[in-house]
Amino acid sequence: MLRKIIVEIVRVIACVLFPYKSRGKENVPAEGGYVLCCNHVSMLDPVHLILGQKRHIYFMAKKELFPNAFARWLFSTVLGAFAVDRDGSDKDAIVHAINLVKNGHIMGIFPEGTRSKDGKLGRVKAGAAMIAARTGAEVIPCCVLRKDMKLRLFSKTTVVYGQPIPPSELHLDGERPDLRYASRMLTERISALMEENR
């Protein structure tokens, strides 16, 4: 209940200071576990993704964003985020993400691993594909678009959700999932969404 109240407060503030609109919301199923893959251009991207969906989206966030109890509460309770150590192989974070998807939740991932400085989509890493392969979940490509890809006060943000991609199309089914192929395919799908909706 508290989270819903805070989200609605943030929604009102965002509508005024950082207005947004969403396209393709119907492409996000009402239930079931999915991996949501999106480009990353600003710290407000998770907020706009959350505001554009009725379902709770969970995110991985770098451990540096959790320096104290208040930050941990804010990011975990309100944003549905959990810490990941980007300097090493954080197996606990990966296992947690896999369990979230298996339990019917949406795992939001910015597969580039960091924010883009020039607004262009960087190299998509294999983490999202690996989670999809381990869970059998479909992947929903998504993109965040802004004028000049810069976050500015009163400048509109558009969030676009693409159609879910089944594991078989990404070559993630079977005993030997092709993570490289899947990552290339996700790069193409997200890039296509960005080009089609500019």
Helices and strands as residue ranges (DSSP letters): H 2-17, E 20-23, G 25-27, E 34-38, H 45-51, E 57-62, G 63-65, H 69-73, I 74-78, E 81-84, H 91-102, E 106-109, H 127-135, E 138-146, G 147-149, E 157-161, H 179-196
